[in-house]
Amino acid sequence: MSEFHGVLSALGPVFALVLLGYGCRRANFPGASFWPQAERFVYYLLFPSLLVYKLAATDLTGLDFWAASAAIVSLLLIASLLVYFLGRWLSLDGPALSSFYQGGVRFNTYVGLASAVELFGETGLLWGALFLALMIPLVNVCCVLVFALVADGGAKPGIRSVFISLGSNPLILACLLGISLNLSGLGLPPGVEPVLALLSPLALPLGLLAVGVGLEFNVLRRGGVSLWLICLFKLLLYPLLFLALAQLFQLSAPATSTLLVFSMLPTAPSAYILARQLGGDAPLMAAIITLQTLLAMISMPLVLM
């Protein structure tokens, strides 16, 4: 029972901020034009500042990085095949299948990192940053390949544009910069650390509020069986698959615990933007994002038990 209360006390504030963000949107506070700019501010400045600040100073010795990397890559590849063929079995058309796929493999970065930090402190942030550095480029490439494979006409994504986008992704660049400063022994330049120390604590609360602002309850009537199946897969089967791979690759307990948090996350709000831009089923995508985020408030504490 004490473990259950510990998990709830850690994850409760995370999802409370998500719901508070939804409440702010319903109250139109501080205004509709504020939230898109706030999310850009988090994505391009606050979140990268947090990653660089923590990764540059954290002790990276003793990490079973290669085993964890193998487990993460295997997880994505196996999950991709399962979701793709499940979508084909459901006879989903191209746009619906692309949104179904995104719902099965993408993850909410803000919820993941906030949960990992609340549960595991610095260790959670470290493994979370390594997870992001690996998964962000791999997931984006896989999603674009699926769009190119199943798109029913319209604008198909170009591989060149995808790699240009990944090469300028602020989260990937921040992870690489922080790890490079750490491993090189250079550390943060004089005067930079206190600035990042002030900026970093703002990243996760504002990011979680922005997640809540993006929830759309009126779209939950859309999707039917495919909506509930992809939620079941992402929130329950996906973390169970990770646990099997963690045992196969003999990951340490800290790596397994933290990466398990990232394996049970709801899909990312950015999936809606990609669906809208590349001809996916945007209403279905909005329904998946909203329902997975709501169900994760229940499934994450239960699975972590």
C-alpha positions in Angstrom: 0.0 0.0 0.0 2.9 2.4 0.8 4.3 1.8 -2.7 0.9 2.7 -4.2 0.8 6.0 -2.2 4.3 6.7 -3.3 3.5 6.3 -7.0 0.3 8.4 -6.6 2.1 11.2 -4.7 4.7 11.3 -7.5 2.4 11.1 -10.5 -0.6 13.0 -9.0 1.0 16.5 -9.4 2.0 15.7 -13.0 -1.5 14.9 -14.1 -3.0 17.6 -11.9 -1.0 20.2 -14.0 -2.3 18.6 -17.2 -5.9 19.0 -16.0 -5.1 22.5 -14.8 -4.0 23.3 -18.3 -7.3 22.0 -19.7 -9.1 24.2 -17.1 -7.1 27.3 -18.2 -8.1 26.6 -21.8 -11.8 26.2 -20.9 -11.6 29.5 -19.0 -9.8 31.2 -21.9 -7.0 32.2 -19.4 -4.7 33.9 -20.1 -6.0 33.8 -23.8 -6.0 31.5 -26.8 -2.9 33.2 -28.3 -0.8 32.6 -25.2 -0.5 28.8 -25.3 1.0 28.2 -28.8 3.8 30.7 -27.9 4.2 29.2 -24.5 4.7 25.8 -26.0 7.3 27.1 -28.5 9.1 28.8 -25.5 9.2 25.4 -23.7 10.2 23.4 -26.7 12.9 25.7 -28.0 14.4 27.2 -24.8 13.3 25.8 -21.5 13.4 22.1 -22.2 16.8 22.2 -24.0 18.1 24.3 -21.1 17.0 21.6 -18.6 18.6 18.8 -20.7 21.9 20.5 -21.2 22.1 21.7 -17.5 21.5 18.2 -16.1 23.4 16.1 -18.7 26.5 18.2 -18.6 26.9 17.7 -14.8 25.5 14.2 -14.2 27.8 11.2 -13.6 27.5 9.0 -16.7 29.8 6.2 -15.5 28.5 2.7 -14.9 25.5 3.0 -17.2 24.6 -0.1 -19.3 24.0 2.2 -22.2 24.4 -0.3 -25.0 22.1 -2.9 -23.5 19.5 -0.2 -22.9 19.9 1.1 -26.5 19.4 -2.4 -27.9 16.2 -2.8 -25.8 14.8 0.6 -26.9 15.5 0.0 -30.6 14.1 -3.5 -30.4 11.0 -2.2 -28.6 10.3 0.3 -31.4 10.8 -2.2 -34.2 8.6 -4.9 -32.7 5.9 -2.4 -31.7 6.0 -0.9 -35.2 5.4 -4.2 -36.9 2.6 -5.2 -34.4 0.8 -1.9 -34.8 1.1 -1.8 -38.6 -0.3 -5.3 -39.1 -3.0 -4.7 -36.4 -4.1 -1.7 -38.4 -4.2 -3.7 -41.6 -6.2 -6.4 -39.8 -8.7 -3.8 -38.8 -8.9 -2.8 -42.5 -8.1 0.9 -41.8 -7.6 3.2 -44.7 -4.3 5.0 -45.3 -5.0 8.2 -43.3 -6.5 6.2 -40.4 -3.7 3.7 -40.4 -1.0 6.5 -40.2 -2.8 8.0 -37.2 -3.3 4.5 -35.6 0.5 3.9 -36.0 1.4 7.2 -34.4 -0.8 6.4 -31.5 1.1 3.2 -31.0 4.7 4.4 -31.0 4.9 8.1 -30.2 5.2 9.3 -26.6 4.5 12.5 -24.6 7.9 13.9 -23.7 6.7 16.3 -21.1 4.7 13.8 -19.1 7.5 11.2 -19.4 10.3 13.4 -18.1 8.2 15.0 -15.4 7.1 11.6 -14.2 10.6 10.2 -14.3 12.0 13.1 -12.3 9.2 12.9 -9.7 9.7 9.1 -9.3 13.5 8.7 -9.6 15.1 12.2 -9.3 18.4 12.7 -11.2 18.6 9.0 -12.3 15.2 9.4 -13.9 16.2 12.5 -15.7 19.4 10.9 -17.0 17.8 7.8 -18.4 15.0 9.9 -19.7 17.4 12.1 -21.6 19.1 9.1 -23.1 15.8 7.6 -24.1 14.8 10.9 -25.9 18.1 11.1 -27.7 17.6 7.7 -29.2 13.8 7.6 -29.7 13.0 11.0 -31.0 14.9 10.6 -34.3 14.0 6.9 -34.7 10.2 7.5 -34.1 10.1 10.4 -36.4 11.7 8.5 -39.3 9.4 5.5 -38.7 6.3 7.7 -38.7 7.3 9.5 -41.9 8.1 6.2 -43.6 4.6 4.9 -42.7 3.0 8.1 -44.1 5.0 7.6 -47.3 3.9 4.0 -47.4 0.1 4.4 -46.8 -0.7 7.9 -48.0 -3.6 8.1 -50.3 -2.3 10.7 -52.6 -1.6 14.3 -51.5 1.7 15.6 -50.2 4.1 12.8 -49.2 6.9 13.5 -46.9 10.5 13.6 -48.2 13.3 11.8 -46.4 15.6 14.7 -46.9 13.2 17.1 -45.2 12.9 14.7 -42.3 16.6 14.5 -41.7 16.9 18.3 -41.9 14.1 18.6 -39.3 15.8 16.0 -37.1 19.2 17.8 -37.4 17.6 21.0 -36.1 15.5 19.4 -33.4 16.3 21.3 -30.2 15.8 18.3 -27.9 18.1 16.1 -29.8 20.7 18.9 -30.0 20.4 19.6 -26.3 21.0 15.9 -25.4 24.0 15.7 -27.7 25.4 18.9 -26.4 25.0 18.0 -22.7 26.5 14.5 -23.1 29.4 16.0 -25.1 30.2 18.6 -22.5 30.1 15.8 -19.9 32.2 13.2 -21.6 34.8 15.8 -22.8 35.3 17.0 -19.2 34.6 20.6 -20.3 31.4 21.0 -18.4 29.3 24.1 -18.6 31.2 27.4 -19.3 31.6 29.8 -16.4 28.4 31.9 -15.9 26.2 29.6 -17.9 25.3 27.2 -15.1 23.5 29.7 -12.8 21.4 30.9 -15.8 20.4 27.3 -16.8 19.7 26.6 -13.1 17.1 29.4 -13.1 15.5 28.5 -16.5 15.3 24.7 -16.0 12.6 24.5 -13.3 10.2 26.3 -15.5 10.3 23.7 -18.3 8.2 20.8 -16.9 5.3 22.7 -15.3 4.7 24.9 -18.3 5.1 21.9 -20.7 2.5 19.9 -18.7 0.0 22.8 -18.7 0.4 23.0 -22.5 -0.4 19.2 -22.7 -3.7 19.9 -20.9 -4.5 22.8 -23.2 -4.4 20.5 -26.2 -7.0 18.0 -24.9 -10.2 17.7 -27.0 -13.0 15.8 -25.2 -15.5 16.4 -28.0 -13.6 14.1 -30.3 -13.8 11.0 -28.2 -16.9 9.8 -30.0 -14.7 9.3 -33.1 -12.6 6.2 -33.6 -14.7 3.2 -32.4 -12.8 -0.1 -32.0 -9.5 1.1 -33.4 -9.4 4.0 -30.8 -9.7 1.6 -27.9 -7.4 -1.0 -29.3 -4.5 1.4 -29.8 -5.0 2.8 -26.3 -4.9 -0.8 -24.9 -1.7 -1.5 -26.9 0.1 1.7 -26.0 -0.7 1.9 -22.3 -0.6 -1.9 -21.4 0.9 -4.1 -24.1 3.8 -1.7 -25.0 5.2 -1.5 -21.4 4.8 -5.3 -21.0 6.8 -5.8 -24.2 9.5 -3.5 -22.8 9.7 -5.5 -19.6 10.2 -8.7 -21.6 13.0 -7.0 -23.6 14.5 -5.5 -20.4 14.8 -9.0 -19.0 16.2 -10.3 -22.3 18.9 -7.7 -22.4 19.5 -7.9 -18.6 19.0 -4.2 -17.9 19.8 -2.8 -14.4 17.0 -2.1 -12.1 17.3 1.8 -12.4 17.4 1.6 -16.2 14.4 -0.8 -16.2 12.3 1.3 -13.8 12.9 4.6 -15.5 12.6 3.4 -19.1 9.4 1.5 -18.1 7.9 5.0 -17.3 8.7 6.1 -20.9 7.2 2.9 -22.4 3.8 3.5 -20.8 3.3 7.1 -21.9 0.4 8.4 -23.9 1.1 9.5 -27.5 2.5 13.0 -28.2 0.3 16.0 -29.0 2.7 16.8 -31.9 1.3 13.7 -33.7 -1.8 15.7 -34.5 0.2 18.3 -36.3 2.0 15.7 -38.4 -1.4 14.0 -39.2 -2.8 17.3 -40.3 0.2 18.2 -42.4 0.8 14.9 -44.1 -2.8 13.7 -44.8 -3.4 11.5 -41.8 -6.8 11.2 -40.0 -6.5 14.3 -37.8 -9.9 13.8 -35.9 -8.9 10.2 -35.1 -5.5 11.4 -34.0 -7.0 14.0 -31.7 -9.2 11.3 -30.1 -6.2 9.0 -29.6 -4.2 11.8 -27.9 -7.0 12.8 -25.6 -8.2 9.3 -24.6 -4.6 8.0 -24.0 -3.7 11.0 -21.9 -6.9 10.5 -19.7 -6.4 6.7 -19.4 -2.7 7.1 -18.6 -3.7 8.9 -15.4 -5.0 5.5 -14.3 -2.8 3.0 -16.2 0.6 4.5 -15.2 0.2 4.2 -11.4 -1.3 0.7 -11.8 1.5 -0.6 -14.1 4.2 1.0 -11.9 2.8 -0.9 -8.9 
